[in-house]
Amino acid sequence: MKPVVSAFNAWTCIVISAFAIVILSAIGSMFANNHHSMMGSTEDPKDGKKVAGAVFGAVIVYAIFLLFCASQAFLHKRQQRQGEIALR
């Protein structure tokens, strides 16, 4: 099987997805627990659980991106070990 994206794009996607998962998980957990920094203002949402659900939905999307990009990076590593010549 051949990779769909370049190795640079795959590794960039891995890094961005990992950071997004960590940051969005922290934000989602603050909304889920009705933390005062997220729910303290009059302009903030009333139901933190619904917002947390949406944020955790984004975490799932980034996890899928992470799996896809990790598989692409794995394919590049496997292709490189087989001694194929890459034209750049």
Protein Blocks (a to p, Z undefined) as FASTA:
>chain_A
ZZfbdfklmmmmmmmmmmmmmmmmmmmmmmmnopaklmmpmkbcfblmlmmmmmmmmmmm
mmmmmmmmmmmmmmmmmmmmnopacdZZ
